[in-house]
Amino acid sequence: MSERGPVPMGGANGRRLHLPRGSARAEAWAVAVEPGGAGWSYTSLHVIELGPGGGHRWHTGAEEVVVLPLRGSAFVEADSQRFELLGRTSVFDRVSDFAYFPRDCELFIGSARGGRFAIAGARCARRLTPRYGPAEGVPIELRGAGAASRQVNNFCTPESFEADRLIAVEVLTPGGNWSSYPPHKHDEHRPGRESELEEIYYVELSRPTGPAYLHVYGNPDRPIDLLARVGDGDVVLVPHGWHGPAITAPGVDMYYLNVMAGPHPERAWRICDDPAHAGVRAEWVGTPIDARLPMTSSRPVRSQ
């Protein structure tokens, strides 16, 4: 178990799975998780904090990316396209607009007033066109029931937004609730049943000290075991295995950005629940969603 420190995990080729705030910093990036450093092949996440009038330029290389404001507004430019992102005051304020850019382009982000911005990426094959994603077009889904209720902003899923490999969603969990529950995995390619996807969790909390926790575990054939106390700005890597629950204390709302990608050409997000928790979804039938949801604006659709 981690108490706010790096965790070397022998069951995951010795890599660190929990990256506390500041431990994944590199050059201009407050968070820099790249495929090579993560010990996998496809998925990346960068977070940049810009002061008023600040900006940053980089090349996307072999990755397609989505630029998502976490706090503040920005403009982004590449391939002769410029998009103004209205953004938000915090991840607990509203659903944000975003912008998509393809592989092999030079990208610039600038912000008049400054802010924090996430760049979710995936190594890909096809080169698509830059596009703007309006906040009003982001489907909001309410999952679970009772104390397992949470909100999912499906801004970059196969059903909501075109990309080559990248899948990304935001999850908002009210204080005292569980999310990423029942525990599930997506680490095998089983057509029509399960997708093989690497996954990144980037966490923000309404009270930075939390507490909040995230569990990742495996089986004897593919061992992995992490129970991390996560704080504001922390990152957790899920190369394989069951993950969940993500638990937050009463009075501490939790946000996490999930970034996923994998090796197979079909862009799909299919999960498999841990059979040990097979009855959980049936127990939710008839139990109402937490009345605090949705936490941010858009029209919700309930899903169990």
Sequence and secondary structure as in RCSB ss.txt:
>XXXX:A:sequence
MSERGPVPMGGANGRRLHLPRGSARAEAWAVAVEPGGAGWSYTSLHVIELGPGGGHRWHTGAEEVVVLPLRGSAF
VEADSQRFELLGRTSVFDRVSDFAYFPRDCELFIGSARGGRFAIAGARCARRLTPRYGPAEGVPIELRGAGAASR
QVNNFCTPESFEADRLIAVEVLTPGGNWSSYPPHKHDEHRPGRESELEEIYYVELSRPTGPAYLHVYGNPDRPID
LLARVGDGDVVLVPHGWHGPAITAPGVDMYYLNVMAGPHPERAWRICDDPAHAGVRAEWVGTPIDARLPMTSSRP
VRSQ
>XXXX:A:secstr
 EESS  B GGGTT B EE TTTT BTTBSEEE HHHHTSSSEEEEEEEE TTEEEEEE TTEEEEEEEEEEEEE
EEETTEEEEEEEESSTTT    EEEE SS EEEEEESS EEEEEEEEE S     EEE GGG  EEEES GGG E
EEEEEESTTTS  SS EEEEEEE TT EES S EE EEEETTTEEE EEEEEEEESSTT  EEEEEEEETTEEEE
EEEEE TT EEEESSSEEEEEEE TT  EEEEEEEE SSSS     EE GGGTTHHHHTTT    TT   SSS E
EEE 
